Amino acid sequence: MSWIEDTVTFRGAIRRSGNSLVITIPAELSQRFLLREGQELLIYGLSRKDPDFEGALQIYLGYFVVHEKAPIAVFRVEAGESDLKRLQEIIEEIRRKHLPSLVNLRRIEESQVEIELVFGAISSEGIRRVREKKEVEDAMAELDFNLSSNGFKILEKKLGERIVEWRNIDPAKLSKAPYKVTEVVRWRWEL
C-alpha cells in the first residue's frame, strides 16, 4: 500500500543546536500525529534524479498502536447448527440498539456458542463516548431476555473488562475526538 500525503504542508528552516541541526515540527502536525517529547523515530535520507537531483528527509514514526480498556458482556449459550441464524438475528438487533464497538461470536463446542459484546469508545465508524456500566448492564439484560424468550439456554453470562488493541486507527481520530477518551485509551508509536 502506498503512502498518503497529508494536505497540509509547512515551510521550515534548519537551525543549529550544539553540533546538530534541528527542524521544528509545527504544533498542528504534532497534534495530528499525537507526538510526544522524547519519542523515538527514524530519519531516512531520500534522493532521486529524474532529471534533476532532489533530496528529502523522511521521518518515520512507526506503527500507531492503541490499547483501549473496554467493558465486555460475555454469554455462553446452547445453540445447535440450526439455531445460528436465529441467534445472529437476536445479536444484530442488540447491535443496532446498543451499538457495541465489536461483536464476537464463536463456537466453543458442537452445541455451545460464546457471544462477546465489547462496548468500547473506539469503533470502525469513529470515536464514541465512554460507556457507563449501567448501559452495558441494560444491554446484557435485554440480550438475556431475548435469548431466553427465543428458547436459548444460557449457560453462563458475565460482565467484565478487556484490553482491545487497535492497529488501524489514525491518530487524528483520537486527537480530534468529540469525546474525552484518555481515561480508557493509551497509545504509542511502535518502531
FENQUITA-V12729 format. One record per residue. N is the residue number from 0. RES is the residue in one letter. PHI is phi as a letter, one per 30 degrees, with the letter a starting at -180 (999 if undefined). Layout:
# FENQUITA-V12729
n,res,phi
N,RES,PHI
N,RES,PHI
This chain:
# FENQUITA-V12729
n,res,phi
0,M,999
1,S,d
2,W,d
3,I,c
4,E,d
5,D,d
6,T,d
7,V,c
8,T,b
9,F,b
10,R,c
11,G,b
12,A,b
13,I,d
14,R,b
15,R,c
16,S,b
17,G,i
18,N,c
19,S,c
20,L,c
21,V,b
22,I,b
23,T,d
24,I,c
25,P,e
26,A,e
27,E,e
28,L,d
29,S,d
30,Q,d
31,R,d
32,F,c
33,L,h
34,L,d
35,R,b
36,E,d
37,G,i
38,Q,d
39,E,d
40,L,a
41,L,c
42,I,c
43,Y,c
44,G,d
45,L,b
46,S,b
47,R,a
48,K,b
49,D,a
50,P,d
51,D,d
52,F,d
53,E,b
54,G,b
55,A,a
56,L,c
57,Q,c
58,I,c
59,Y,c
60,L,d
61,G,j
62,Y,c
63,F,d
64,V,c
65,V,c
66,H,c
67,E,b
68,K,d
69,A,b
70,P,d
71,I,b
72,A,c
73,V,b
74,F,b
75,R,c
76,V,b
77,E,d
78,A,a
79,G,d
80,E,e
81,S,d
82,D,d
83,L,d
84,K,d
85,R,d
86,L,d
87,Q,d
88,E,d
89,I,d
90,I,d
91,E,d
92,E,d
93,I,d
94,R,d
95,R,d
96,K,d
97,H,c
98,L,h
99,P,d
100,S,d
101,L,b
102,V,b
103,N,c
104,L,b
105,R,b
106,R,d
107,I,c
108,E,b
109,E,e
110,S,c
111,Q,b
112,V,b
113,E,c
114,I,c
115,E,b
116,L,c
117,V,c
118,F,c
119,G,d
120,A,d
121,I,c
122,S,b
123,S,d
124,E,d
125,G,k
126,I,c
127,R,c
128,R,d
129,V,d
130,R,d
131,E,d
132,K,e
133,K,d
134,E,d
135,V,d
136,E,d
137,D,d
138,A,d
139,M,d
140,A,d
141,E,d
142,L,d
143,D,e
144,F,d
145,N,d
146,L,d
147,S,d
148,S,d
149,N,c
150,G,i
151,F,d
152,K,c
153,I,d
154,L,d
155,E,a
156,K,b
157,K,a
158,L,c
159,G,a
160,E,b
161,R,b
162,I,c
163,V,c
164,E,c
165,W,c
166,R,b
167,N,b
168,I,c
169,D,d
170,P,e
171,A,d
172,K,d
173,L,d
174,S,d
175,K,c
176,A,d
177,P,d
178,Y,b
179,K,d
180,V,c
181,T,d
182,E,d
183,V,c
184,V,b
185,R,b
186,W,b
187,R,a
188,W,c
189,E,c
190,L,d
